[in-house]
Amino acid sequence: MIYPIKTLSQLPLVLKGFRKENGLTQAAMAERLGITQQSYAHFEANPATATLERLFMVLRMLDVEISLNQTSPVISESATPSAKAASKRPAKLKTIDQKPSVVVKAARIVAPTRKKESW
């Protein structure tokens, strides 16, 4: 059966459905992956934050494959005139003598340390 996914928000429900269809719990999936149940639960709830490698690993365990289909692009006629109008405007040039009005320094942000699982 084909399940088209058009947004990332659909992915958690699809993953959960395939897992349950295979009769697996989150704990059983986690055991197969060699990780904790909590880590798998986080992955299943937020698969968009995982790497493609991890997503493919889980899909292989669930006997699911990904198929990509190209759709025809939708071109809006209302977008065309604005694009032409934007190209007619002269570009605003910045001279060398100008200085930035605000200078922002980026501070290094350090995330709290957690046990990393290698899966």
C-alpha positions as CSV (number, residue, x, y, z in Angstrom):
1,M,0.0,0.0,0.0
2,I,1.2,3.5,-0.7
3,Y,1.1,6.2,1.9
4,P,2.0,9.6,0.4
5,I,3.7,12.0,2.9
6,K,3.5,15.6,2.0
7,T,4.6,17.2,5.3
8,L,7.0,16.2,8.1
9,S,4.2,16.3,10.6
10,Q,2.7,13.2,9.0
11,L,5.8,11.1,9.6
12,P,5.4,10.3,13.3
13,L,1.9,8.8,12.8
14,V,3.1,6.8,9.8
15,L,6.1,5.4,11.7
16,K,3.9,4.5,14.7
17,G,1.5,2.8,12.4
18,F,4.1,0.7,10.6
19,R,5.6,-0.3,14.0
20,K,2.3,-1.4,15.4
21,E,1.4,-3.2,12.1
22,N,4.6,-5.3,12.7
23,G,3.4,-6.0,16.3
24,L,6.3,-4.2,17.8
25,T,6.5,-1.9,20.9
26,Q,8.8,1.0,21.3
27,A,10.8,-1.1,23.7
28,A,11.2,-3.9,21.1
29,M,12.3,-1.4,18.4
30,A,14.7,0.2,20.8
31,E,16.2,-3.2,21.7
32,R,16.7,-4.1,18.0
33,L,18.4,-0.8,17.5
34,G,20.5,-1.1,20.6
35,I,19.2,2.1,22.3
36,T,16.9,2.9,25.1
37,Q,13.1,3.0,24.8
38,Q,13.2,6.7,25.7
39,S,15.5,7.4,22.8
40,Y,13.3,5.5,20.3
41,A,10.2,7.3,21.7
42,H,11.9,10.7,21.0
43,F,12.9,9.6,17.5
44,E,9.4,8.4,16.7
45,A,7.8,11.6,18.1
46,N,10.4,13.8,16.2
47,P,11.7,12.0,13.2
48,A,12.3,15.3,11.4
49,T,15.2,16.0,13.8
50,A,16.9,12.6,13.1
51,T,19.5,11.9,10.4
52,L,18.4,10.3,7.2
53,E,20.7,7.4,8.1
54,R,18.7,6.7,11.3
55,L,15.4,7.1,9.5
56,F,16.4,4.6,6.9
57,M,17.7,2.2,9.6
58,V,14.3,2.2,11.3
59,L,12.4,1.9,8.0
60,R,14.5,-1.1,7.0
61,M,13.6,-2.8,10.3
62,L,10.0,-2.2,9.6
63,D,10.3,-3.5,6.0
64,V,9.3,-0.2,4.6
65,E,10.9,1.5,1.5
66,I,10.7,5.0,0.3
67,S,9.6,5.9,-3.2
68,L,9.9,9.4,-4.6
69,N,7.5,10.6,-7.2
70,Q,7.9,13.8,-9.1
71,T,4.9,16.0,-9.3
72,S,4.3,18.7,-11.8
73,P,5.1,22.2,-10.5
74,V,2.3,24.6,-10.0
75,I,3.0,28.1,-11.3
76,S,0.9,30.9,-10.1
77,E,0.2,33.7,-12.6
78,S,-0.1,36.2,-9.8
79,A,3.6,35.6,-9.0
80,T,4.8,36.4,-12.4
81,P,4.0,40.2,-12.5
82,S,5.6,40.8,-9.1
83,A,8.8,39.1,-10.2
84,K,8.9,41.4,-13.2
85,A,8.3,44.5,-11.1
86,A,11.1,43.4,-8.7
87,S,13.6,43.1,-11.5
88,K,12.9,46.7,-12.7
89,R,13.8,48.2,-9.4
90,P,17.4,49.5,-9.2
91,A,19.6,47.7,-6.7
92,K,20.6,49.7,-3.6
93,L,24.4,49.8,-3.5
94,K,26.3,50.1,-0.2
95,T,29.4,52.3,-0.4
96,I,32.6,51.5,1.4
97,D,32.3,54.5,3.7
98,Q,29.1,53.3,5.2
99,K,29.3,51.5,8.6
100,P,26.8,49.0,10.0
101,S,24.4,50.6,12.4
102,V,24.4,47.6,14.8
103,V,27.1,45.1,15.6
104,V,26.1,41.8,17.1
105,K,28.5,39.5,18.8
106,A,27.5,35.8,18.9
107,A,28.0,34.1,22.2
108,R,28.7,30.4,22.2
109,I,25.8,28.4,23.5
110,V,26.6,25.1,25.1
111,A,23.8,22.5,25.3
112,P,23.5,20.4,28.5
113,T,25.4,17.2,28.2
114,R,23.5,14.0,27.8
115,K,24.6,10.4,27.3
116,K,25.0,9.9,23.5
117,E,23.8,6.7,22.0
118,S,25.6,5.5,18.9
119,W,22.9,4.2,16.6
